[in-house]
Amino acid sequence: MGLRFTRLAAALVTLATATATLAEEWPAPVRALIAEGIEIHGEFQAPGGLTGYAATHQGREMIVYVTADAKHAIVGTMIDAEGNDLSEAPLDELIRAPQEGELWQRLEESHWIADGSADAPRILYTFTDPNCPYCHRFWEATRPWVEAGEVQLRHVMVGVLEPDSPAKAAVLLGAEDPEASLQRHNSGDDIAAEAQPRDIEDQVYRNNQLFEELGFYATPSTLYLRDGRLERVDGMPGEERLVEMMGGEAP
């Protein structure tokens, strides 16, 4: 799976929703597995007359194959005569892709500061701490694409590095013009950590929760779509990865 994802895959399981099929309609072996804590995300027709069920248990992905008589189930990996793994495609389609879509929706609903044109064809969500020097470097490195209108960064403001980080993040989120305030901060203006209205401070708290839930450990941590799939970058990217994230060479 590469960056799609080792740590994030486990966190994404908490975002998944069960398939619309009623549990009572599933075969008895599947119902027995559900009773043991397995979550079913979807079903598909597998080779050899088997029915496959994409499932997870405590963050682990698996395929459950049910025999044609619906009386027996096999949990494992199916391969063809050439040794190709036939389980990866349904896991990707029925578990990973929907979970990534749900996470993208959660990012859209988080509390962020827009940086760049709303019409930019490429959007990146980046978790930003006001006290993070690497967040400042990332902001500077992305200016060519942002200023050309090719990329919009959405800074999900968190307070995780220093004791005054949450207050500073709240000051930026609660500013009259958050984008201008963030730009001034990245241009060298200091932020006075001041109390903000409860709803603004709660926005930072919820962003921090999302940061922790996704298993991030560094800022900036960035999520973006590449060929319709979610990619994750922890920390300040190298030059080659930055170009990939931005969608091409600097304009």
C-alpha positions in Angstrom: 0.0 0.0 0.0 3.0 2.4 0.4 1.9 5.7 1.8 -1.7 4.6 1.3 -1.3 3.8 4.3 0.3 1.9 7.1 -0.6 3.9 10.2 -3.4 5.7 8.6 -5.2 2.6 7.4 -5.8 1.5 11.0 -7.2 5.0 11.9 -9.4 5.1 8.8 -11.2 1.9 10.0 -12.9 4.0 12.6 -14.4 6.2 9.9 -15.9 3.3 7.9 -19.6 2.6 7.6 -21.1 -0.9 7.2 -22.6 -2.0 4.0 -26.3 -1.3 3.5 -27.1 -5.0 3.3 -29.0 -6.1 6.4 -26.8 -8.4 8.6 -29.7 -10.9 8.8 -29.4 -11.5 5.1 -25.8 -12.6 5.2 -24.8 -16.3 5.3 -24.6 -17.9 8.7 -20.8 -18.1 8.7 -20.6 -14.4 8.1 -23.0 -13.6 10.9 -20.9 -15.8 13.2 -17.8 -13.7 12.3 -19.8 -10.5 12.9 -20.6 -11.8 16.3 -16.9 -12.1 16.9 -16.3 -8.5 16.1 -15.6 -8.5 12.4 -17.0 -5.6 10.4 -18.3 -6.3 6.8 -17.8 -3.4 4.3 -19.1 -5.0 1.1 -19.5 -8.2 -0.9 -18.4 -9.4 -4.4 -18.4 -12.4 -6.6 -15.2 -14.3 -6.3 -13.8 -17.0 -8.6 -14.8 -20.7 -8.2 -18.4 -19.9 -7.2 -17.4 -18.3 -4.0 -18.8 -15.0 -2.6 -16.3 -12.7 -1.1 -16.8 -10.2 1.8 -14.3 -7.4 2.4 -13.9 -7.1 6.2 -11.9 -5.5 9.0 -11.2 -6.6 12.5 -9.3 -4.3 14.9 -7.7 -2.4 12.0 -6.7 -5.5 10.0 -8.2 -5.9 6.5 -9.2 -9.4 5.4 -11.4 -11.2 2.9 -14.0 -13.8 3.9 -14.8 -16.3 1.2 -18.2 -18.1 1.6 -18.8 -21.4 -0.3 -21.6 -21.8 -2.8 -23.8 -23.6 -0.3 -23.4 -20.7 2.1 -22.5 -23.1 4.9 -18.8 -22.5 5.2 -16.4 -19.6 5.2 -12.6 -19.2 4.6 -10.7 -16.2 5.8 -7.5 -15.6 3.7 -5.9 -14.7 0.5 -6.9 -16.1 -2.9 -4.3 -16.4 -5.7 -4.6 -17.4 -9.3 -2.5 -19.9 -11.3 0.1 -17.2 -11.9 0.4 -16.4 -8.2 -1.5 -13.1 -8.5 -3.2 -11.9 -5.3 -6.9 -11.6 -6.1 -7.8 -10.1 -2.7 -6.1 -6.8 -3.1 -8.5 -5.3 -5.6 -11.7 -5.9 -3.6 -10.0 -4.6 -0.4 -9.0 -1.5 -2.3 -12.4 -0.9 -3.8 -14.6 -1.8 -0.9 -12.6 -0.6 2.1 -9.7 1.7 1.3 -11.3 3.9 -1.4 -14.5 4.6 0.6 -12.6 5.3 3.8 -10.3 7.7 2.0 -13.4 9.5 0.7 -14.8 9.7 4.2 -11.6 11.1 5.5 -11.4 13.7 2.8 -14.9 14.8 3.8 -13.8 15.1 7.4 -10.9 17.2 6.3 -13.3 19.5 4.4 -15.4 19.8 7.6 -12.4 20.5 9.8 -11.3 24.1 10.8 -8.7 25.4 8.3 -7.4 28.6 6.9 -7.4 28.9 3.1 -4.1 29.8 1.5 -4.5 30.5 -2.2 -7.2 30.8 -4.8 -10.5 29.1 -4.1 -10.5 28.2 -7.8 -7.1 26.4 -7.6 -7.4 22.9 -9.3 -5.3 21.3 -6.6 -6.1 21.2 -2.8 -3.8 20.1 0.0 -4.8 19.8 3.7 -1.8 20.5 5.9 -1.8 20.3 9.7 0.0 23.5 10.8 1.2 24.5 14.3 2.0 28.3 14.7 5.2 27.4 16.5 6.5 24.9 13.8 9.5 26.1 11.9 9.0 23.4 9.3 5.4 24.6 8.7 7.0 28.0 7.9 9.5 26.4 5.5 6.7 24.4 3.8 4.6 27.6 3.5 7.6 29.4 1.8 8.4 26.4 -0.5 4.8 26.3 -1.8 4.6 30.0 -2.7 5.3 29.6 -6.5 2.3 27.2 -6.9 0.0 29.1 -4.5 0.7 32.5 -6.0 0.2 31.1 -9.5 -3.3 30.0 -8.6 -2.4 26.3 -9.1 -2.6 25.1 -5.5 -4.7 26.0 -2.5 -3.3 25.0 0.9 -5.8 24.5 3.6 -4.0 24.9 6.9 -5.8 22.8 9.6 -4.6 24.7 12.6 -3.4 22.7 15.5 -1.6 23.3 18.8 0.6 20.4 19.6 4.2 21.6 19.8 4.4 24.2 22.6 2.2 25.1 25.6 1.1 28.3 23.8 0.5 26.6 20.4 -3.3 26.1 21.0 -3.8 29.7 21.9 -1.8 31.0 18.9 -3.7 28.6 16.6 -7.0 30.0 18.0 -5.8 33.6 17.4 -5.2 32.8 13.8 -8.5 30.9 13.3 -10.4 33.7 15.0 -8.8 36.6 13.1 -10.9 38.9 11.1 -8.9 37.9 8.0 -7.4 34.5 8.9 -5.5 34.1 5.6 -3.9 37.6 5.9 -3.0 36.9 9.5 -1.4 33.6 8.6 0.6 35.3 5.8 1.8 38.0 8.2 2.8 35.4 10.7 4.7 33.4 8.1 6.3 36.7 7.0 7.8 37.3 10.5 5.0 38.8 12.6 4.8 37.2 16.1 1.5 36.1 17.5 0.4 37.1 21.0 -1.3 34.1 22.6 -4.6 35.5 23.7 -7.8 33.9 24.9 -10.4 33.5 22.2 -14.2 32.8 22.2 -15.0 29.2 23.4 -16.2 28.1 19.9 -12.8 29.1 18.3 -10.8 27.4 21.0 -13.0 24.3 20.5 -12.1 24.3 16.8 -8.4 24.0 17.7 -9.3 21.2 20.1 -11.2 19.3 17.5 -8.4 19.7 15.0 -6.0 18.3 17.6 -8.2 15.3 18.0 -8.3 14.7 14.3 -4.5 15.0 14.2 -4.1 12.4 16.9 -6.8 10.1 15.5 -5.0 9.9 12.2 -1.7 8.9 13.9 0.2 12.0 12.9 3.3 12.9 14.9 4.8 15.9 13.1 3.9 19.1 11.6 3.4 19.9 8.8 1.6 16.7 8.0 -0.2 16.9 4.7 -2.9 15.0 2.8 -3.7 15.3 -0.8 -5.3 13.5 -3.7 -3.2 11.9 -6.4 -5.0 10.1 -9.3 -8.1 10.1 -7.1 -6.5 8.4 -4.1 -5.3 9.9 -0.8 -1.6 10.4 -0.2 0.0 11.3 3.1 3.3 13.2 3.8 4.7 13.4 7.3 6.9 16.5 7.9 8.7 18.7 5.5 8.9 17.0 2.1 12.0 16.9 0.0 12.2 18.7 -3.3 11.1 15.7 -5.4 8.2 14.9 -3.2 7.2 18.6 -3.0 6.9 18.7 -6.8 4.8 15.6 -6.7 2.5 17.1 -4.1 2.1 20.3 -6.1 1.3 18.4 -9.2 4.3 19.5 -11.3 7.3 21.7 -11.5 7.1 25.3 -10.1 5.5 27.7 -12.5 
